[in-house]
Amino acid sequence: MTVSIIRFGGSNCDRDAERALEHLGIDAEIVWHEDGLPEDTTGIVLPGGFSYGDYLRAGAMAARAPIMEEVREAAGEGVPVLGVCNGAQVGCESSLTEGAFTTNESARFQCEPVYVRVERDDTPWTQAYDEGDVLEIPIAHAEGRYEVDDDRLAELEDEDRILFRYCNEDGETTPEANPNGSKHDVAGLVGDRDTVAVLMPHPERVTLPDVGETDGQGVLRGFEYATN
């Protein structure tokens, strides 16, 4: 297994993702977007950062890079794809998942630990947890508020596509526990296939035991679960 971490101009969490994956024993390499996907790619990370300075909209320019057509094709063939923070924005802009991430209700950049509740435990990204588990994972974004048409959101919920919701320490969804105003407290969701997921919190930042908590390890182990 080799997970390709796609680096765009302005990506800044690619090395964090690489180190976190390698700590878990998952081979990973950083790939410059202009070089295309390596032939041995068995998983893809769209990392956090500020691709192209978030001009136009966060993730909009990276989503139009030629490599994203390769990513969409790979995702359609079942290759696991994980978009984190800016990568989640790129994922939505690329139609890997539905909806959009837009300006926080606070209209400010927010960097803080938050709690998220596992809504499903039958996807690769949540197989290490139980439904209802509460994870503490940090956020670092200015455009993390999830938005989608109300009717489509109802359909996404009926289709069981919501992966994580913001909550308090007890697992309760409250306005106070929602850091950015995301509709229905959505923190992450899957695409047409469960092997494609995007989320705003950073699991790679809570993976290494020597730098703190490890609640994010299970999310990254999704690359193993998706290929077994």
N, C-alpha and C positions, 0 to 999 in steps of 0.2 A: 504494500500500500504506500502510495506517495500522494500527499495532499499538497496541491499547488495553492499558494497564498498569493493572490494577485496584487501587485503593487502598482498603483497609479501615482501620478504626480500629486503629492499632498497626503498620501497614505502615511500614517504614523504609528499604527498598531500592528504592522506586519511582523516585526521582529518579536513582539510580545506573543503573537499567535504561534509563530514558529517555535519559540522556546517552550511554550505551554504544551504544544502537541508533542514535541520531542521528549519532554518530561514524562509524558504518558506512554512513551514508546511508539509513537506514531511518526513515521517518516514524513518530513515536511520540507518544502523548499519555497523560497520566495521567487516569484516569476514576474519580471517586468512586462507590463501589459502589451507592449509593442512586439514582444517575442512570441506571443501566442501560447496556447496550452501545450505543455510537453506531452508526448505520446503516452508516457507511463502514468498520467494523472488518473488517480482513482478517487479523488475527493478535491473539493475546491472551497477555499475561504475567501470571502470578500471582506477585507479587514476594515477596522475603524480608521478614522482620520478626517481629513478635509480635502478630499480629492478635488483638484482644480480650484481650491479655495472656496468651494461651495458656491461658485458663481452660478447664476441663473436660479437654480434650486439645488439643495444639497443632493449630491449623487447624480444630477441630471447629465453632466458632461461625461462622467465615467461610464454611465449606462449606454452611451452612444459610441464607446470605443469598440473597434472591431472585435476584440477578444470576447466581448460580451455575447456575440452571436455564437461563438464556440461554447461559452458557458451555458447558454440556453439549450444548445443542441445536446451537450453532455447531460444537463439536468433532465432533458426529455428521455435520455437513454438510461436514467436511473442513477447517474453519478451523484453522490451526496454533495449538496451545496449549502454552506452556512454563511449568511451575511450578518455581520455584527456592526451595530451603530451606523457609521457611514456606509458600511457594506449592506446594511438593511435598507438604507435609503436608495442605494444603487439597485438592490434587488427589486424594490417596488417600482423604481423608474424603468427597470428592464422587463417588467411584467412577469418576473419570477414568482412574485406574490402580489396580492391585490392591495389597493389602497395607497396611501402616501404618508410619509412622515413630514410634518411641517413645524412651524415655529412654536416653541413651548408657550404655554399660557403666560408664563412669567416674562416672556420676551427676553430672557437672559440665558446665557450658557450656564448649565448646571452640572456639577461634578460632585457626586455624593453616593454613599451606599443606599440601596433601596431593597425592599423585599418584593419578591415575585412568587406567585403561587403556580404550581404545576397543574395545568388544566387537563393534560392527557399524559398517560404513562405508556402509551403503546406506539410511540414514534422512536426512531433511533436517538433523537436528541433528548428524550426524557425517559428512556428505558432504564436508566440507572436510578430513577426516583419512583415514588408512588404518587398517584393522583392526589392533589391536596397538599403535597409537601411545600414548605415555604423555604425559599433560598434567599440568601443575602448576596447580592451582586451589585457592583457599582455602575452608575451611569456617568456619562460625560458627553453631553450634547446640548446644542441650542435648538435643534429641529428634531425633536423626538416625539412630538404629539401625533399619535396615529389618527388618521382621518380616512373615512370611507363613507359612501352613501349609506344612509340608515337601512334601506331595504337590502342592500348588498351585505351589510354587516350582519343583519339577521340571517341571511342565507349562509354566510361564513360560519356563524355560530351553529346553525342547524347542521352544517356539514362537518362540524367538529374540527374547524381549522385553527381555532385559537389555541396557542401553545402555552403562553404565560400571561398572567395578569398581575398588575401592581397591586399590592396588598399591604396590610400592616403585619407586625410580627406574629400576630395570631391567625393570619391567613384571611382576614376580613378585608374586603374591598371597600374603601372609604375615600371621599374626596381628599382628605388629608394625606392618604397614603399614595395617591396618584401624583407623581412629581411634575408631570408636564401637561396634564389635561387630556391624555389619550382617551379617545372614545371607548366607553365600556372597559376602561382600565387596561386595554390591550398593550402588552409589552413585547409580544412575539407571536408569530403565526407561521403556518406551513403553507406551501403552495399546492398546486394540483396533486403533487406527489408528496408523501410525508418525508421523503429524502431531501426536500428543499425547505429550508427554514430561514427566517430572519428574526432578529431580536435587537432591541436597543441596548440593554445592559451588556456588560463586557465579561463573559465567562472566563476569558483568558487571563483576566486580572485577579481571579480568585481560583487559581489552579495550582500554583507553586506553593508548597507548604512553608518554604523559607521566607516568603514575603507576606504571609497572612492566611486568610481563610481559603478553603478549597471547594466551596459549593459549586463552582463552575466546571469541575472536572467531568461530571456526568454529561454535560452538554457536548464537550469536545470528544468524549468517547463515542459520541454518535457516529463518528466516522468508522469506528470498528464495528458497531452494531449494524450499520447500514450495509456493510459488505459481508456479514456473516450469515 
